[in-house]
Amino acid sequence: MLGWDITDFGFNQFNKIGLVLFTQRNGYTDIKQYKDKTYCEKLLIVKEDQITPMHFHWHKVEDIINRAGGNLVMELYNSTDDNSLANTDVIVSIDGVNKKFPSGTKVILRSGESKTLPKRLYHKFWAEKEKGPVIVG
C-alpha cells in the first residue's frame, strides 16, 4: 500500500476526474489490528479543474496542506447518520483556527495553508483554474 497510484476513479476521464498520489506511510490495513495508528502520509498532484470526487473517511482525521503551486479548492459537507450529504454548517480547522462555513461552501487553500478535516466530513477538491497545479500533503 506504499508507492505511486494514478487513478481516474473508474470514470476513464483522468484529466477531468483523477489524481496522482504517492503514499509515503500508511498506518493500517486492518482497522481492528492497527486501531491506534489511523494515519497515513501522502503527496498528491492535483491538476487544474481535475476533480477528486466527493468522499469521506470513516476512521481518519485528514490534514490537507497546500505544499506548493496554485490554489486548492475544496467543497465541504457534513454527513448524515445514513451517510448522505447534510445541509448543516461545517466546522474545519484552517491553520489551527476553527472556522464555520455553510454546507457546500467552496473553501480555497492557498500555498502554505493547511486544513484539518474531521472524520466523516464529505469533501471533493481540485486545483483552481488558471492558478496552476497543486502539490498537496
LONU-541680 format. One record per residue (C-alpha): x, y, z; residue in three letters. Coordinates in Angstrom, 1 decimal. Each point is the difference from the previous one (the first is absolute). Layout:
N
+--------+--------+--------+-----+
:     xx :     yy :     zz : res :
+--------+--------+--------+-----+
:      X :      Y :      Z : ALA :
...
+--------+--------+--------+-----+
END
This chain:
137
+--------+--------+--------+-----+
:     xx :     yy :     zz : res :
+--------+--------+--------+-----+
:    0.0 :    0.0 :    0.0 : MET :
:    3.0 :    2.3 :   -0.4 : LEU :
:    1.2 :    1.7 :   -3.2 : GLY :
:   -1.6 :    1.6 :   -3.1 : TRP :
:   -3.7 :   -0.1 :   -0.8 : ASP :
:   -1.4 :    1.6 :   -3.1 : ILE :
:   -3.8 :   -0.2 :   -0.2 : THR :
:   -3.0 :    1.2 :   -1.9 : ASP :
:   -2.3 :   -1.4 :    2.6 : PHE :
:   -1.6 :   -2.3 :   -2.7 : GLY :
:   -1.3 :    2.9 :   -2.1 : PHE :
:    2.5 :   -0.3 :   -2.8 : ASN :
:    0.4 :    3.8 :   -0.1 : GLN :
:    3.3 :    0.5 :    1.8 : PHE :
:    0.4 :    3.7 :   -1.0 : ASN :
:   -3.4 :    0.8 :    1.5 : LYS :
:   -0.4 :   -2.6 :    2.8 : ILE :
:    3.3 :   -1.3 :    1.3 : GLY :
:    3.0 :    0.2 :    2.3 : LEU :
:    3.6 :   -0.8 :    0.2 : VAL :
:    1.2 :   -1.0 :    3.5 : LEU :
:    3.0 :   -1.4 :    1.7 : PHE :
:   -0.6 :   -1.8 :    3.3 : THR :
:    3.0 :    0.4 :    2.3 : GLN :
:   -1.5 :   -1.6 :    3.2 : ARG :
:   -3.2 :   -1.8 :    0.7 : ASN :
:   -0.7 :   -0.8 :    3.6 : GLY :
:   -2.5 :   -2.8 :   -0.5 : TYR :
:   -1.5 :   -2.5 :   -2.4 : THR :
:   -2.3 :   -1.6 :    2.6 : ASP :
:   -1.7 :    2.5 :    2.4 : ILE :
:   -0.5 :   -2.7 :    2.6 : LYS :
:    3.6 :   -0.9 :    0.1 : GLN :
:    1.5 :    3.5 :   -0.3 : TYR :
:   -2.6 :    2.1 :    1.7 : LYS :
:    2.5 :    2.2 :    1.7 : ASP :
:    1.8 :    0.9 :   -3.3 : LYS :
:   -2.8 :    1.5 :   -2.0 : THR :
:    2.2 :    2.3 :   -2.1 : TYR :
:    1.7 :    0.2 :   -3.3 : CYS :
:    2.2 :    2.4 :   -1.9 : GLU :
:   -0.4 :    0.7 :   -3.7 : LYS :
:    1.1 :    2.5 :   -2.6 : LEU :
:   -2.7 :    0.8 :   -2.6 : LEU :
:    0.5 :    1.7 :   -3.3 : ILE :
:   -3.3 :    1.8 :   -0.9 : VAL :
:   -0.4 :    1.5 :   -3.5 : LYS :
:   -2.1 :    3.0 :   -0.8 : GLU :
:   -3.7 :   -0.8 :   -0.1 : ASP :
:    0.8 :   -3.7 :    0.7 : GLN :
:   -2.5 :   -1.1 :    2.5 : ILE :
:    0.5 :   -2.6 :    2.8 : THR :
:   -3.5 :   -1.2 :    0.5 : PRO :
:   -2.1 :    0.6 :    3.1 : MET :
:    0.9 :   -2.4 :    2.9 : HIS :
:    0.6 :   -0.2 :    3.7 : PHE :
:    2.3 :   -2.1 :    2.2 : HIS :
:   -1.6 :   -2.3 :    2.6 : TRP :
:    2.9 :   -0.2 :    2.4 : HIS :
:    2.6 :    2.7 :   -0.8 : LYS :
:    0.2 :    3.7 :    0.7 : VAL :
:    1.6 :    1.5 :   -3.0 : GLU :
:    2.5 :    2.9 :   -0.1 : ASP :
:    0.2 :    1.6 :   -3.5 : ILE :
:    3.0 :    2.2 :   -0.6 : ILE :
:    0.5 :    2.0 :   -3.2 : ASN :
:    3.7 :   -0.6 :   -0.3 : ARG :
:    0.6 :    1.9 :   -3.3 : ALA :
:   -1.5 :    1.3 :   -3.2 : GLY :
:   -3.5 :    1.5 :   -0.5 : GLY :
:   -3.1 :    0.0 :    2.1 : ASN :
:   -1.8 :   -3.1 :    1.2 : LEU :
:   -3.8 :    0.4 :    0.1 : VAL :
:   -2.0 :   -2.3 :    2.3 : MET :
:   -3.8 :   -0.4 :    0.1 : GLU :
:   -1.1 :   -1.1 :    3.5 : LEU :
:   -3.0 :   -1.8 :    1.5 : TYR :
:   -0.7 :   -1.7 :    3.3 : ASN :
:   -1.4 :   -3.5 :   -0.2 : SER :
:   -3.3 :   -1.2 :    1.3 : THR :
:   -0.6 :   -3.2 :    2.0 : ASP :
:   -0.9 :   -1.8 :   -3.2 : ASP :
:    3.1 :    1.4 :   -1.8 : ASN :
:   -1.7 :    2.6 :   -2.1 : SER :
:    1.1 :    3.6 :   -0.4 : LEU :
:   -1.3 :    2.1 :    2.9 : ALA :
:   -1.3 :    3.5 :   -0.4 : ASN :
:    1.7 :    1.3 :    3.2 : THR :
:    2.9 :    2.3 :    0.7 : ASP :
:    3.5 :   -1.5 :   -0.4 : VAL :
:    2.8 :    0.7 :    2.5 : ILE :
:    3.6 :   -0.5 :   -1.1 : VAL :
:    3.3 :    1.1 :    1.4 : SER :
:    2.0 :    2.2 :   -2.4 : ILE :
:    3.5 :    0.6 :    1.2 : ASP :
:   -1.1 :   -1.0 :    3.5 : GLY :
:   -3.0 :    2.3 :    0.2 : VAL :
:   -3.5 :   -1.5 :   -0.1 : ASN :
:   -2.2 :    1.6 :   -2.6 : LYS :
:   -3.7 :   -0.5 :   -0.8 : LYS :
:   -1.3 :   -0.2 :   -3.6 : PHE :
:   -3.5 :   -0.6 :   -1.5 : PRO :
:   -0.5 :   -3.5 :   -1.4 : SER :
:    1.5 :   -0.2 :   -3.5 : GLY :
:    2.3 :    2.9 :    0.3 : THR :
:    3.1 :   -0.1 :   -2.3 : LYS :
:    2.9 :    0.9 :    2.3 : VAL :
:    3.3 :    1.0 :   -1.7 : ILE :
:    3.3 :   -1.2 :    1.5 : LEU :
:    3.0 :    2.1 :   -1.2 : ARG :
:    3.6 :   -1.1 :   -0.2 : SER :
:    1.3 :   -0.6 :    3.6 : GLY :
:   -3.5 :   -0.2 :    1.6 : GLU :
:   -1.4 :   -3.1 :    1.7 : SER :
:   -3.4 :   -1.3 :    0.9 : LYS :
:   -1.0 :   -2.8 :    2.4 : THR :
:   -3.1 :   -2.0 :   -1.0 : LEU :
:   -1.7 :   -2.1 :    2.7 : PRO :
:   -1.1 :   -3.6 :   -0.6 : LYS :
:   -3.1 :   -0.4 :   -2.2 : ARG :
:    0.2 :    3.5 :   -1.5 : LEU :
:   -0.8 :   -0.2 :   -3.7 : TYR :
:    2.4 :    1.8 :   -2.3 : HIS :
:    1.0 :    0.2 :   -3.6 : LYS :
:    2.8 :    2.1 :   -1.3 : PHE :
:    1.8 :    1.4 :   -3.1 : TRP :
:    2.7 :    2.5 :   -1.0 : ALA :
:   -1.5 :    3.4 :   -0.8 : GLU :
:   -0.1 :    0.8 :   -3.7 : LYS :
:    2.8 :    2.3 :   -1.3 : GLU :
:    1.9 :   -0.2 :    3.3 : LYS :
:    2.1 :   -3.1 :   -0.9 : GLY :
:    0.2 :   -3.5 :    1.4 : PRO :
:    0.3 :   -0.7 :    3.7 : VAL :
:    2.2 :   -2.3 :    2.0 : ILE :
:   -1.9 :   -1.0 :    3.1 : VAL :
:    1.2 :   -1.8 :    3.1 : GLY :
+--------+--------+--------+-----+
END
